[in-house]
Amino acid sequence: MALLQIDLVSEKVGVNLPLNLILPDDLVRGGKPLEERKVLYLLHGLSDDASAWPRYTNIEILAREHGLVVVMPSAGRSFYTDMANGQAYFSYITEELPAWLAATFRISNARENTFVAGLSMGGYGAFKAAFLRPDLYAAACSLSGVLALNALLAPPDKIENQALMHEFDLLFGGLEKLSGSLHDPMTWLKNAAASSTPQPRLYAACGLEDDLLPLNRLFVHAAAQVGVPLHYQEEPGKHDWIFWQRQIEKFILTL
């Protein structure tokens, strides 16, 4: 496999964004062309960037074993959102980046070949992409995802944290605008339940010692209440790369 480290200037975001890309190296030996390969978008968490997945997991080995193209973009602390300040990270991930990859490398953006997964903030981003753009993805996976933002911010110490509140103003235009908006995971579920559009297959997992376990259980319960299919697993594990390594391998096996 080839690991490419790319600096890509995004028109949607307005800055240079690092991108890590894993490509098969058997093309000159008669391997399947890139436009026929399955493509996995892997999204990082709040404190990471495009380098996280190749640094902390064996994703390159998994890509080789399964013939995958793996796309690992950077999104800062954006929650993969078209932010109120104009930096459109969601549009970059779902529109601009796939179009650039197709034009530059002839990488497929066909729905049946495209998958998205992420951890923590990236779990939120993966499900956001899947729910808001179900036409783009065959399946999505959230690992230890931030899947109930209102519950995450409910403790008084969070509300009183002025720096955090300012950050959420930049992301969502204010905490008071979050509930019921397209940034709200509960809204995703309600809209999916009412839609006739085919939805991606959904997978989620969270460790039993993870602080975000209550948020995941809340989301799973809400999905069941409105009838949105979701394959969910809880296993021993923390909010760490040991757990995410195990789970991303399981997800790739389902592809």
N, C-alpha and C positions, 0 to 999 in steps of 0.2 A: 504494500500500500504506500501511497505518497501522502505526506502531511504537508499541506501548503499553508503558509502564514501570509495573509493578505491584508493590506491596508486599503480600505474602500471608503471613498468619500461619498457619503449619503446625501442626496438632495432632500430626502424626507426629514432627516435629522439636522442637517446643516453642519456636520462635523465629520472628521475622519474616524472610522470605526474599524478596529481590528476584527479579523475573521479567520478562523481556522477551518480548513476543509480537508477531509480525508477522501482520497480518490483511489480507485483500484489501479494497480500497476500492470495488469495483464492485458491491456487493450492492444498492445502491439503483438501479443501472442494469440490473438483470436478470441479474447474474452468478450463478454457481452458489452455492447456499446453503452456509453453513459446514459443515453436517452432511454434505455430499457432497464436501468438499474433502479432499485428502490432507494429512496432518499429519506434520511432521518435528520430532522432539525433538532438539535440538542441545545436547550436553553439553560443558562447558568443562574445561580442564585444572587442574592442581594449584594454580597460582598466580593463577588468574583467577576470574571470576564471570559472572553473566548478561550483562554488558555486552560480553564479549570478542568474541563472534562478530559483532555489528553494528558494533563499533568497528574491527575489523581485517580484515574481509572485505566482499564485496559481496553478502552473503546477502539483503538486502532486494531488490536488483535481481533475483537469481535467483528469489526467491519470487514477484515480480511476473511474471516471464517464464513461470513454470510453474504459477501459480495455487495456490501452497502456503500453508498455515498453518504458521508456524514457532514453536516453543516453546523458549525458552532459559532454563532454570531456573538457580538458584544452589545449589551443594552444598558450598561451603567446601572443606576438604581431606579430605572424608569418603570418597573412593573410592566414592561412591554406595552406601554400605554402611549397613545397619542396625547402628549402632555399639554396642559393648559398654557404652557409657555411657548408652544408651537413646535417643539421637537416631537416628530411623529414616529415613535419607535414601533408602534403596532403596524403602521402602514409600511415601515421599512421591512419588518420581519415577514409580513404576509404578502406584500406586493412588490416592493422595489427589489429586495434581495433575490427572490425566486426568478424574477424577470432578468436580472443581471446574470445569474447563474445559467439560465437557459441560453441567453445570448452569447455568453462568454465560453462556457464549457459544454453546451448542449445537454445540460442536466435536466432530467424530466421534471416537469411540474404538473404532470397528470395526477389527478386525485388518487387513483388506485395505487400509485407508486410513492405517495408522499405521506410522511408520518411526522409527528411532533411530540417531543417529550421534554421534561425539565424538572428541576428540583427546587423546592422552596419557592422563592419568587418566580423561578422558571416553571414550576408546576402550575402556578397561577397563569403565567404567560401561555403555556401549552394549552391549557383548557380554554383560556380566553380566545386563542386563535381558533381552536376547534369549534367552539360554540358560536362565535361571531362570524366565522368563515367556514361553515361545514362543507362548502363546495370545494375546498382546497385539500382536505386531509381525509385519509382512509381511517386513521386511528390516532389517538392522543393518549399520553400517559403523564400523570402528575405524581411525582415522588415527594412526599412530605410537603405537599403544596400548601400555599397560603390561600385556602379555599373559602374563607369566611372573613372578609376584611372588617366588617363591623364588629364581629366578636373579637378580632385581634386588637382592635382599638378601644374596646369597652373598658378595660381597667382604668381607674382614675389617673394612675401614674402616666399612662399613655396620653390621655387628653391634656394633662397638664404639661406635657413635654412640648415646649414651644418650637424647638427645632424640628421635631417630628411633625408637628402640625403644619409648620411652614412647608416642609417637604411634601406633605399630602396636598397642600394648596397648589403647589407646582404640578403635581401629578394629576390631580382630579378636579382642580378648581375649588377645593374646599371639602372638608369631611362631610359637611351637611348635604353635599350634592351626590354623595356616593350611593346611599341606599336607593334602590330602584333604578339606578342608572345602568348603562351598558358596561360599567366597570364592576358591577356588583355580581358575584357568582350566583346569588339567588335569582337574579334577573335572568341570567343565562339559562338556568334550569326551567324557569317558567316559560320563557320564549321557546325553548327546544320542545317542551311538552306540547305547546300549542301549534308547533310548526309541522307542515307536511313534507318539508325538505329532508332528505336522507341525512342522518347524523353520523359523524365518525364513531367508530367503536371507542369506548372510553375505559381506561385502566387507571387505577390509583393504588398507591400503597403508602403506608406510614408505619414507623417504628413504634413499638409499645412504650418506649422510654422517650419519645419525641415530645417536646413542648407543644408542637402543633397538632398532636393527636386529637384534641377536642374539636379543632376546626375541621379536620378531615371527617370525623364522625358526624358533625353537624351537617356537612355537605352531603355525605352519603345518605343520611336520614332524609334530607330534603329531596334528594334525587329519587329515593324510593317513594316518597309521598306524592310526587308528581308523575311518576312512572317513566323516568329517564333511565335507561339501562346503563349500569356501571359495574365493571368488574373490580372489586376492591379487596385488598389484602392487608392484614395487620400481622406483623411478625416482630420478634424480638429485635430491637435496634434503636439507635439514637439518631439525632439529626446530624449524620456524618457520612463520609464517603464510603465507609465499609458497607453501610446499608444501601446506599445508592448504587454502588457497584453491583451488588447482588441483584437488585431490582431491575436495573437497566438491561442486564443480561436476560432476565426472564422476559421482559417486554420484547426485546429483539427476537427472541425465540418464537413469539407469537406472530411475527411478521412473515 
